Amino acid sequence: MLIYYQSDIFVLIGGDFMDPLTEIINFIIAIFQEPAVFLGLIAFIGLLALKERIEKIISGTLKTALGLLILLAGVSVMVNALSPLGQMASAALQLPPVSVEIGTQTVISELGFEIGLVMVFAFLLNVLVARISKTFKYIFLTGHLIFWNAVIFTAAFKYILGLEGWALIVAASIFTGAYQIIQPWYTHFFDLEVNENAGFVLGHSSSLVVLLTCLITKPFAKNGRKFKSMEELTFPQALSWLREPMLMIAASYFIIYAVVGALAWNSVVEFASGAGKHPIVWLVLQALNFAAGFAVLIMGVRMLISELIPAFQGIAQKIVPGAVPALDCPLFFPYGQVSMAYGGLIGMVVMVLVSIMFVGIKYPWYIFAPTMSAWFHGATAAVYGNKYAGVPGAILGGVIAGVLMAVGQAIMWPIIGFAIGDFFSWASDTDYVWYPLIVYLFALIAGKK
């Protein structure tokens, strides 16, 4: 979930504002890198196309931007609460620090011009295809991921296939654009069933987890077999509070923090000292903050949906007929909050267990996948799995997320880890550790590997 890492755009392009093209690219990248500004602009264009009254345009634009800012504020709290967990687990297993030859920030700095053009060309290709096609009507609007799609796929073509200059820009633009066109299409069959035709589909780098979960679980629903929904779980009276996602999240993550903290107590003391807290109090606060962040996230999601979807109808009716927005994964959380809470937990635990397995066999190219990405992917997949196969489906979604993330990272590390291996330590989204394999296959066919 790549919301919490943003690069300085002046470093990205090099900071030469005497070049008009550079300044234009910097401005466009700045919009894509700020999701609230990007979606606020989309809402503004949509409301303008609908010829709404000026007060409605202002209100809808601001509420869309504010809704996303509230969502991101919740995510930020969750990230800050959960990110120490991965570091504590690494300390408990005595894993060495991540070391790469180049590094993601250096890649972004050196390929800033190419990445900027890839972002623009890929987005324009997406809009063009949505305008002329009768099938691929989905516009990828998760702005920060448009940036990271360009970064990862440009790096793949550069460091795996060895392309440079305009050959690199063209190849990466086509690949990134194709991903942003096809990804919402292959999940939309399930998206609109999960969100009950709410007017948006998934535009997120967890799509492979969602796709695999649905392909496995949906046949059970077609066969007429009934499963108890995770949303309808019952507990003994004394544990009935576990049905409330926020309370379940707080309790379960305190247990996880307590267990991992006991194995890496020195890390707990270090984190707590830095925060000026007693170690045990710090552990409790981490769990509570994570749950509070979730509550803020859900509030932002509801506000964003209520404003952006009606506004986007202006684009769908007047500019790109029939277009449907593809949006970030948290927008699906309200459609299965209990499933989401348990699925995120399962995804994270499974990812850690698979990671420990790789450590146990002394796999030479491996680091811990980020716990936050595992949580979001597991949570998203569980919402889909629960729709088709109830409790077993939700559990399976979390398991698939944890396995795909950990195994995908282990496969990609020896292929491109020397360049962006540090990226995998904080944003190992499943699409990013599997789709670059296509580029690697191109390199094998071309005899470059």
Summary of the structure (lengths in Angstrom):
residues: 449
radius of gyration: 21.6
end to end distance: 30.4
largest distance: 68.2
contacts: 1686
relative contact order: 0.15
helix: 77%
strand: 2%
